[in-house]
Amino acid sequence: METKKRSDGQEETGAVRDYLCEMFSLAGKKAVVTGGGGVLGTDMACAMARAGADVFLWDVRADALRASTERIQKEAGRINGIEYRKVDLLNEDEMLAAIDAAGDFQILLNACGGGRGKSPLTEQDMENFRFVMKLNVEAGCFLPMKVVAKRWIEKKTAGCIINIASMSSYVPLSGVWPYNAAKAAVKNLTEAAAKELAPHGIRVNAIAPGFFLGEQNRRLLTNEDGSLTDRGKAVIAHTPFGRFGQAHELMGAVLYLCADGAAGFVTGITLPVDGGYLIQNI
Ligand SMILES: NC(=O)c1ccc[n+]([C@@H]2O[C@H](COP(=O)([O-])OP(=O)(O)OC[C@H]3O[C@@H](n4cnc5c(N)ncnc54)[C@H](O)[C@@H]3O)[C@@H](O)[C@H]2O)c1
């Protein structure tokens, strides 16, 4: 029987690989990744491309899109089927044109979103509040779900949507008022959409990452010299694994939720990948 040495030194047979492929391969699928020029969007698109999917990145930042596309092409070892388009996800017409350009696709990963600083309740800037709500609830979740689900229902596509929630979808974090409210809404919208779209064979789930150092939260969690802020220390103290997550640790959740062979009966869940952060225990 054909065997191959894995990076951890273990032997793996062709039968094992065939079984895993049946369960998790995304070959023949195409995924649209919104916020595809961002940190998590790029990593997740990369995981999908390496699992065989074609990927089409949407983002408002053209430079970031170009860099992400190049990185994914390099890591997936191919150029074909890895594309991008500049799209403002707050603009429904732009999104409709982008859907036409995408052709048939079966996966929508909504990785656009993020926070913008923190403040006491009484000093919350309302422009900032409205912006963060719009970024995460409309651009980051509802509008892409709406236009893509409409298209999939028309074309009878049994698609899969993945939204990105947060620890604050469950328990509010101090000082990030619109982000908390928006991410609680993302979990809620995921559940409501899963129920309404299930009869069309469309699955809708979310991933709730714990704390992964990214551009948007680095300044809240670490000082310029790399040491932890008080907030960073509090997060680590509250995380049973005692550390931040690493981007690659989110990828299994992405592939699992995308794969009909593994998660074909899974819809409406928000899957935490958080090193145990949500366990409120002593
Ligand atoms: N990084 C973390 O630790 C973490 C933890 C929990 C949840 N999340 C969530 O994961 C998602 C991705 O986070 P990230 O760290 O990769 O953020 P990021 O800022 O790196 O990526 C977000 C991307 O969205 C794009 N974008 C913003 N507005 C847009 C618009 N109107 N149209 C099109 N694109 C637009 C940005 O250009 C950016 O490339 C967000 O929803 C975030 O809240 C991140």
The ligand as an SDF file (V2000), in Angstrom:
LIG
                    3D

 44 48  0  0  0  0  0  0  0  0999 V2000
   -8.1920   39.2170   14.7460 N   0  0  0  0  0  0  0  0  0  0  0  0
   -8.8770   38.7250   15.8000 C   0  0  0  0  0  0  0  0  0  0  0  0
   -8.3340   38.4030   16.8690 O   0  0  0  0  0  0  0  0  0  0  0  0
  -10.3570   38.5450   15.7100 C   0  0  0  0  0  0  0  0  0  0  0  0
  -11.0240   37.9590   16.7960 C   0  0  0  0  0  0  0  0  0  0  0  0
  -12.3960   37.7840   16.7100 C   0  0  0  0  0  0  0  0  0  0  0  0
  -13.0730   38.1610   15.5730 C   0  0  0  0  0  0  0  0  0  0  0  0
  -12.3960   38.7400   14.5400 N   0  0  0  0  0  0  0  0  0  0  0  0
  -13.1860   39.1290   13.3690 C   0  0  0  0  0  0  0  0  0  0  0  0
  -12.6510   38.5110   12.2190 O   0  0  0  0  0  0  0  0  0  0  0  0
  -12.9300   39.3460   11.0830 C   0  0  0  0  0  0  0  0  0  0  0  0
  -11.6310   39.6390   10.3360 C   0  0  0  0  0  0  0  0  0  0  0  0
  -10.7290   40.2680   11.2490 O   0  0  0  0  0  0  0  0  0  0  0  0
   -9.2520   40.6800   10.8100 P   0  0  0  0  0  0  0  0  0  0  0  0
   -8.4260   40.7010   12.0380 O   0  0  0  0  0  0  0  0  0  0  0  0
   -8.8310   39.8290    9.6790 O   0  0  0  0  0  0  0  0  0  0  0  0
   -9.5140   42.1640   10.3270 O   0  0  0  0  0  0  0  0  0  0  0  0
   -8.8130   43.0100    9.1470 P   0  0  0  0  0  0  0  0  0  0  0  0
   -9.0380   44.4340    9.4860 O   0  0  0  0  0  0  0  0  0  0  0  0
   -7.4290   42.5310    8.9230 O   0  0  0  0  0  0  0  0  0  0  0  0
   -9.6890   42.6120    7.8580 O   0  0  0  0  0  0  0  0  0  0  0  0
  -10.9260   43.1590    7.5690 C   0  0  0  0  0  0  0  0  0  0  0  0
  -10.9580   43.4940    6.0820 C   0  0  0  0  0  0  0  0  0  0  0  0
  -12.2550   44.0400    5.7440 O   0  0  0  0  0  0  0  0  0  0  0  0
  -12.0490   45.0230    4.7410 C   0  0  0  0  0  0  0  0  0  0  0  0
  -13.1670   45.9520    4.6780 N   0  0  0  0  0  0  0  0  0  0  0  0
  -13.5470   46.8690    5.5810 C   0  0  0  0  0  0  0  0  0  0  0  0
  -14.6180   47.5610    5.1520 N   0  0  0  0  0  0  0  0  0  0  0  0
  -14.9360   47.0640    3.9260 C   0  0  0  0  0  0  0  0  0  0  0  0
  -15.9370   47.3720    2.9660 C   0  0  0  0  0  0  0  0  0  0  0  0
  -16.8520   48.3170    3.1710 N   0  0  0  0  0  0  0  0  0  0  0  0
  -15.9590   46.6800    1.8130 N   0  0  0  0  0  0  0  0  0  0  0  0
  -15.0410   45.7090    1.5840 C   0  0  0  0  0  0  0  0  0  0  0  0
  -14.0710   45.3620    2.4660 N   0  0  0  0  0  0  0  0  0  0  0  0
  -14.0120   46.0380    3.6280 C   0  0  0  0  0  0  0  0  0  0  0  0
  -10.7670   45.7190    5.1610 C   0  0  0  0  0  0  0  0  0  0  0  0
  -10.1920   46.4120    4.0800 O   0  0  0  0  0  0  0  0  0  0  0  0
   -9.9330   44.5520    5.6680 C   0  0  0  0  0  0  0  0  0  0  0  0
   -9.0720   44.0410    4.6610 O   0  0  0  0  0  0  0  0  0  0  0  0
  -13.6190   40.5830   11.6340 C   0  0  0  0  0  0  0  0  0  0  0  0
  -15.0140   40.3940   11.5720 O   0  0  0  0  0  0  0  0  0  0  0  0
  -13.1780   40.5960   13.0740 C   0  0  0  0  0  0  0  0  0  0  0  0
  -14.0750   41.3010   13.8900 O   0  0  0  0  0  0  0  0  0  0  0  0
  -11.0550   38.9480   14.5720 C   0  0  0  0  0  0  0  0  0  0  0  0
  1  2  1  0
  2  3  2  0
  2  4  1  0
  4  5  1  0
  4 44  2  0
  5  6  2  0
  6  7  1  0
  7  8  2  0
  8  9  1  0
  8 44  1  0
  9 10  1  0
  9 42  1  0
 10 11  1  0
 11 12  1  0
 11 40  1  0
 12 13  1  0
 13 14  1  0
 14 15  2  0
 14 16  1  0
 14 17  1  0
 17 18  1  0
 18 19  2  0
 18 20  1  0
 18 21  1  0
 21 22  1  0
 22 23  1  0
 23 24  1  0
 23 38  1  0
 24 25  1  0
 25 26  1  0
 25 36  1  0
 26 27  1  0
 26 35  1  0
 27 28  2  0
 28 29  1  0
 29 30  1  0
 29 35  2  0
 30 31  1  0
 30 32  2  0
 32 33  1  0
 33 34  2  0
 34 35  1  0
 36 37  1  0
 36 38  1  0
 38 39  1  0
 40 41  1  0
 40 42  1  0
 42 43  1  0
M  CHG  2   8   1  16  -1
M  END
$$$$
